Amino acid sequence: MGKPKIRFKGYEDDWEQRKLGEVAQEFKSGNSLKADEIDITGDYPVYGGNGLRGYTSTYNHDGEYALIGRQGALCGNMNYSVGKAYFTEHAVVVKADENNDTRFLYYMLDTMNLGQYSDQSAQPGLAVNKLVKLENQFPMKEEQQRIGWYFSNIDHLITLHQHKCDELQKLKKFMLQNMFV
């Protein structure tokens, strides 16, 4: 079907055009959770449509998941979760099937600008039955895994450097406040 412009060495097979619903074992909205069940501390993170909302004492998913913001201003916003967590009804929960890689799927979905597919109303929203019909190109699982880990490593480096920048900003502020008394 197609090949990307740039590629890791050793991979030459065509990428196959597939519907999102064909590559996922799970593609559905999360479950409702009462606001009073969400706290600033707890055993398990709670993800809604706009990312981390807080913590709770129970979880409804355990594993590796891509999360799509389903409603509101950040409709189409992407998050990634590994481990036990609670996903609310404001997030679309996506887990790749055994022939595909969830981390790759997360990065691919992030490039698709999914917010453009939301219903244009007072409260924008994404319908799962529309999302599963969207198509994209998919390589074999081994190449998906390599791509997913590559971008994950870049994200990790960005986070590390951001922490260093934050610390340097604090140091600079402290030094300026104490040097020019």
N, C-alpha and C positions, 0 to 999 in steps of 0.2 A: 504494500500500500504506500508506504512512505518512509523516509529516513530523515532524521534531524540534520541541521547544518553542521553542528559539532557533536562529537561522540567520543566515548572512551575507546582506547585502542583495543582491538580484539573483537569488537562487536560490529557485525555487518548485516545482520538480518533486517528485513523490512519491519517497520512497526505496523501493527495491525489496527485498523479502525474498529473501535468497539463502543457500545453504549455504556454509560457509567453503571447502569443497573446490571450489566453482564459481568462486571469485574468485581462486584462487591457481594459479600455474603450477608452484610447488614447495611441497609440504607433506609433509615427511618428517623422520625422525630423521637426525642427523648421523652421522659416522663415528667409529669407535674410534681412540684415540691412546694409546700407551703413556705412562705417567707419566714415564718417563725422557726422553721427547721434549719435555716441557714444562719451560720454564725461566723465570727472572724477567726475562730479556731475550731478545730474538729479533726476527726480521723480521716475524712475523705474530701478531696476538692469537689466543688460544685461548679460545673460549667453551664452557662446559659448561652444565649446568642451572641453576647459581646465578650465572651471569655470567662475568666475565673470570677465567680460571684461571691465565693466564701467557702465555708466548710460545713460538713454535716456528719452525723454519726452512722450513716448507712450509704451503701453504694449500689448502683444498678448496672455497672459495667466493670469488667476486669480484663485488661489487655491493651492493645495498641489501637487507637482510633483517631480518625480525622473528624473534626467537628466544623460544621458550617453554620454560621449565624443565620437563623431562619426568619427572624422578625426584627423590625425596628430600623433605626438609623444605620446600624452597622450590618445590615442584611448582606450576607455573602462573606462576612468576615471569617477567616479561618483560624482554627486552633488545633493543637495536637496534644494528645494525652496518652500516657503510658502508665499502666497499673490500675488500681481500683479508684473509681471516681463515680460521681453522680452527674448524669447529663439531663438537663431539664428539657421541657417541651419546646423551648426557644432555640434549641440546637438540633441540627440534622446530624445524626450519628452515622459514620461511614467506616466500615471495616472491609478490607479487601478479602476476596476469597483465597483459597489455597494456591491458586495459580498466579496471584498478583501480590504486590507489596503495599501495605498501608502507608508507609512513610513516603514512597514514591507518589501514591495517590494523593496524599496531603499536598505535596509540592505542586503536582500537576493541577489539582483543583484550585490552588492559590493563584495560579497564572490565568485561570479561566474567567476572572472577573464575574463571579456568579451573581453578584448584586444586580447585574443588568437583566437577569431573568426574573426579578421579583415582580409581583403584582403591584401596579402603580395605584395605590390607594392612600388614604390618610395614614395607615400603618403598613408600610411595605412588608411583603412576606414572600418567602420562597416555598413553592409546593414541591414536595418530594416526588410526586408523580410526573412532574416536568423535568426535574433534575436527572432522574434515572434514564431519561430518553436522550440526554445530551451525549454527544459523541466526542471522542478524542483518540489520538494515536497511542498505542501501548506496545512497548518492547516485551521481550521474554522476561520472566521473573528475575533471572539472575542479573540482567542489565538494570531492571527496575531497582533492585536492591543496591546496586552500586551507585546509581544516581541518587537514591534516597539518602544513603550514608554520606555521599559527597556534600550534598546541601545541608545535611544535619551537622556535619563537621564545620562547615562555613558558619552556620548559625551559632555554634558553640564558640568559635573564635570571635565572632562579633560580640557575643555576650561578655566574654572575658575582657576584650578591649574596652567595651563600654564601662565595665566595672573599674578598670584602670583609669579611664577618663574621668569618671565620677570621683574617684579618690583624689586624682590630681586637681580637680576643680575645688574640692574641699580643702586640700592643702594650700592651694593658691589663695583662697578666700581667707583662711586662717592667717597665713603669712601677711597678706595685705592689711588685715585688721590689726595685727600686732606689730607690724613694722612701721606703719605710718600712724603713730599714736598722736 
